[in-house]
C-alpha cells in the first residue's frame, strides 16, 4: 500500500512540476532558516554548561546603588581574598583579571619572536583551573600557577610559539619587561566558553601590571575585567550567600560606601546572556530568533496549503475517477499525505543544502564555529525529525481532507463550487497571517536601521572621525615626548594626545568620590579619564567654564563634565571651579579647574556618566592622533614608521576611533542583518502564498472573467477585480501587524537611553513596501488571466 502511495505521489508531482517546484522552494527556504536558527540558538545556550559543577560555579558581581542601580561584572581587587577569609560558603575561590592586546615575546629564541595577542593575557589564581573544567595536557593544574613568574598557555599558543619543541620550562616575556616560565599547557578552550584568553599568568605578578589593583586597599574602585569566581559547597545556595554578602560591604566600606557597593552572585551559565556584564547576547534575543524561525516555517506551510487548495480544482476529475473506482476517503487522504511527505523530503534535502551554503556567512557574522551534521548531532536529528512530521501533517492534513471530501459526480462534471474546495475565508486568514508576520519584520528592520543611523550620525560631544588610536607600550616620558614631537611634525597630522582611553570606550575606570568639604562620599561613582593636556583639543571637547589642565605627568588638576555638576546639586558650572575633588578612595585629591560640555562616554544604551579628566603618565594606554583625511595613506605610513622606530621591540597596531565606537553596536548590526534576511525570506514565501491564492481565484473566476470581457470589461477592470482583494488582505494584515510591531520595537528601544521615536512614517513605509511587493506578485499572475481569450474561458460552459 505504501509503495503504491509513493508511486502515485511521484507521478502526480512529476505531472504538476510548477506546483511541485514552488512548494519545494517555499518549504526549503522556511526549513533552512529554521535549521540555521536552531543551530545558532543551541550553540549559544550551550555556553559554559560543560563544567562538571556548573550549577555550583558563580561569579561575584558588583551592584552600584545610587540614583539608579547599575551592574559591573568586575569587583574590587581585594574582594576575592576577603571572600575566602571571611566566609565558609565556597570550596574554591579564584581571582582572574584580563588585559587585552598584550605583547608577548620569546627572549631566548634566535630572532626574539614577537606576538601581539589581541585577546591578551589573564592573571589567575591556581584555583581557577580547579573550579573550571579546562584540562591541562601538560603540568599540574593545582600547582602550575602557584609560584610567581609562572604561566599556562594553550596548545595552540604552544605550537605557535615553540613549534614541536616541548613548551614546559620555556620562557615567555610580557611587554618586553616580565619573564614567565611555562609550567602548564592547557587543552585548547572550547568554542562554547566566554573565556577568550589563551595565556594565564600567576596572580602573584599582577602587582607588576597594576600595584594598586593587586593591593588590599583598592576597595574604592572596580575594574570591569577583575573577576572573582567561587565554587560553592554542595547544598549552599545562591540566596544563602547573597543574604550574607552585605556584611562584606559594611566591613570594608564606611556607611555611605556600604550603601553604594553591594555584591551579588551570577551563575556561570548566565554570563553569556548578559551584555551589560560582559556577555554576548541576551536570551530574549535568542527566543526572538526562535520565534522568527517558527513563523517562517508556519508561513511556508501556509503557502503550501494555499497552493494545494488552489490546485484542488485541477485535480477534481482525478479524485472523482478514483472515488468511482472504489477509492475510500481515508485512502485519498493518505495519498495526499504521501505527496506532502515527498515534497517535504525533497524540500528538506534542498534546505540542508541552503543551510550549508549559508553557514559560512553565519559563522563569519557571529564569529562562531557552528557546524551542521545531521547524523552526529542528536539534537539536530531530533529537531529535524519532529519538524518533518509537523510540517507534513500541518501542511497536508487540510488539503488532504478537502480533496478526499469531493463528491464524485460533481467532480466528474466539473461543477465544484468554491465551498467545495475549502473555506476561502480560511485561506484569506492564512495570507493575512503571512503578511502580518512580514510587516512586523519590515517595521522591525526600519526601526533598527533608523536607530543605528541615529547612533552613528548623532553628535557625540567629541570628534570621532579621522582619529587614529595607537597603543602606548611603555610609559617612558622621554620616548613619549619624542614620539609626540615627531608625529606632530607630519604634514597630515593636526593634533595628538596620550590617554588611558578615548572619550567613549568600553574600558572604563569608575570609582567613588568626595566633593570639597563634604564629610561623606557621594552616592554615585565617577568615570576617570586619564589624559594629557591636549586631550580636549584633539577630541574637540568643549570647555563651558574654567580652563584646561596644565601639562603634567601626575594628578594635579581635574576637569569635570556638566553631569557631575548637576549630580552634585550645583546651580552653575562656575560654582565648581576651584573646589577640591577626592577620588579613588581618597588617594587622589586635586582642585577642579574646568568643566567640559557633556559627551557620550559609552553607547546610547547608558546615561552620560559623571566624568573627571586628569593627567597621569603611568596610566596612558593609547595615543590618539587627529589626521587630515586628504592624505590618509602617506600620513598613516609616516606615523607607523615613527612609532616603530620609537618602540622597535613592540608590534605596531592602529585602529580608527569611529571603528571602535561602531563595535558598541556590533550585536545590533548583526541582528539587523539577520532580520533583513529573514524579512526577505518571509516576503518571498508570502509572495508564493499570494500567488497560490490568486491562482485559486483565477481558477474560480475563469468563466466570470470571460463573461466580463464579453460584456466589455477592460484589462484594467479585470486587474482591479483581483487587486481589490489583495489590497484588502494587506491592509488587514497591517492592522494586525502595526500594534504588535510598535509594542515589540518599543520594548527593544527601551534598552536605549538616547533613541529615535517610532513615527507614522515608519508604518507608511512598511505598508507601502508590502503593497508594492504584493502588487508585483498579483499583477504577474492576474495579467495572464485578464489577457485570456474569453472564448476559451467560456468553452466548458
Phi, psi and omega in degrees: 000311181298320179299320180294318178303313182296318182298313180293321181298315179298321179297316181292320180294324178290325181292322182252070188293318181297316178300316180296315182299313182297317180294318180297315181297314181298311179294321182299318181293318178296315181291320179300316177297319179297319179295315180297316181293318178300314180298318181293314181295316180298321179300311183289326179290346182269001184296127176055030174261356184278348178294136184302323182248038185300333180286348180248002181264127181226154171252134176279131179238162181256135178243114181268123179253108174226229174297324175232160178268125176236160186237154172219139177286349179268169179221163173301146183307318184282355188298319183301314179296318180294319180298318181295321184277327189267338184234157179243022183284334193252143170286318182222147174227132181221135174259141176213127182232129186257145173233118183283159169052068183248149178268124174243144178219167180245093187295337183265358179283161186298321182248019178049062183304143179237145180222125176267106183271104182297324179282352174074205180230167177225132172272127186220146170290150180299334180295343181304319183277352171272333177281314183269149176269067172248092187290147175265133176270342174218139179094171182251120185295338180284335186238351188300327181248017185289323182267151175299157176061035174243158185214148171243132179234159179280167178300319181297317179295319179301317179292319182293323183275316191241001179062233182270358179291154176289120184285341182298133181073006173284160182251132171240149184240130179263128171059028180059019184229321190243125181265141178226141177263130179287119181243357179202149176240123185267137172300139183310135183296141177294156179294337185265046171223150179274356173283121184251341183291141180248001179229123181240128183248157180300133180298336180298340181265003178301329181300333178289328180275318182206093185297323181295315181294325182283344183282174182268003184246016185262037179292340186282351181230152179237119178264120191300334181263007173275102183254148175232118180253142179230142172254106183289151176292151178304134179093342178276128183261161177300319182297322180297316181292314183296332177292331183268342187296330177303334179295332177292317178299318181292329183284323189252000177231161172284182187301316181289318179297325180294332177285325184283312185266108174238154184233141181228172175250141177237121177303142184299326181289348180267348185300318184298337188255018179228087181302331179297333182249029176089007177280188186253310187214143177281147181300326181298330176291323177293317179293326176296318177297317179299321179295320177299317178300317178298316180296323180293321177294319179297315180296325177293321178292319177298318177303316179298314181300315181298316180293323180294316179289328176295328181278348188301317181299325180292341181253008186300313183293324177301315180294320179299316179298316181297322180290320178298325180278008174104007179294128180276156180303317181296322180295318179294323178298311182291333174297317180288325175300321178298318178298316179298318180297319179294316178300317181294321178296316176300315180297323181295319178297315179296321181299318178296321177297315178297318181296319180293324177293321183280341187302316178302323179292321178295316179297320179293320182296316184263359185052046184245181180231052181290149175219152178237111178219102189301323188263000174246357181240101184298322180295317179294320179298317178296317180298312182295322179297312178297317180299318180299311181297314182297314181297316181300311184281327178292319182279326188267336187295309184295308177299324179297318178294322179295311181296318181292341183270000179299141171280126188301319182292316177298320181295317182290329179274354181070031183251026177288134177261175181304321183293340181278346182247027173103155184295115178296328179297320179298317181294322174300316179299322179293319179292322176301317179300316179301310183289332175295316178299315181298319182288328173299316180292322179295314179298318178300318178298316182295316182296313181296319178299315180295320179292321178296319178294320178299317180295324184281323189261349181291153176287120183272356183089002176205165179276123176251347182272147177061029176245121179260129179257125180242151178286152173248096188286330180226150180258057180261116187302318182296314180294319180295321178295318178297314180301311183297316181297315183288319181296319183288351174275349178291137185301325184272004181259130179269303180209170178207160183207139171271140182202167172288309176212167176292169180307320176249125186202154174276344179259106185233148174252114179246141181207167176284168181212156173228130186261125171049239185266007179294145187269351181231154176294153176288161183276003178237163178260167181236144179267118182269124176250108180270123184199165178273185186289344180269003182301314183296315183286324180296316182262006176058047173278133189263122174285134176248347177200151176071210184225176177281164174291149176281152178305131182198156176263350183230171181286110180233332182215157177239143163244131184241173180255173183296327180299320178298318179302314181295316183292333177281355178079021181273152186275332182213160179294326181297333184294333185272343183297130179092346179282157182262147180232133179244126182229174174060046178068025178087002181280344178232117178226129182201162178282151175271122184250348182201160177231129177256154176298144182304142173223155181284123182260000173205206183283173180287358178281345184238152175291157174294129183276156164296134188227142168232138181249132184213163177263139175194098184308322186290351182246006179290130178236343184228154176234108181268127182238120177274121185243165176270124185287355179285337182225057188295306187299308179296327179295313180296323178297317180293319179298315180299318181298314181293316181299315182294327177288328179285323182234068185296339183272001182243165182262128182286140177208138179227156177206134177285142184298321181296331176289322176298314183293326178300332180291342175301329186246026184299315181292323177298320179295322177295314180297324178297315179297321179295313183292327175297316181295312182292327175297319178297317178296315181299318180295319179298314179295322177299319179297322176297317178297318178295320176301320178296318180295316179295324176298318178298314180298317181297319179295320180290325187257017183303309181290324178299319179296318178299315179297315179300319180291322176298323181277004172108007181292138179274170177300321179298321178297318180293319179298319179294329176304319176279320187298319183298331179290313182288328176300316179299318181294317181294319179295316178297321177296321178296321179300324178284317188285321188303307180295325179295314179296320179300317181292313182297313184286331174292326175296320179291315181294337180298342177289342183261138174280332181234117192208170176277168171257142178277102183265174181297331182299328179295317181289323178297317179296320181295310182289327177298316178297316181296317179298319180297313181296316180295322180297319179297317181295311182293319181300320181300317183279321187284334178299319179297323178290321182291331182270357182296141178298123182299331178298318179294322180295327187262359187300322184278357183288000000 
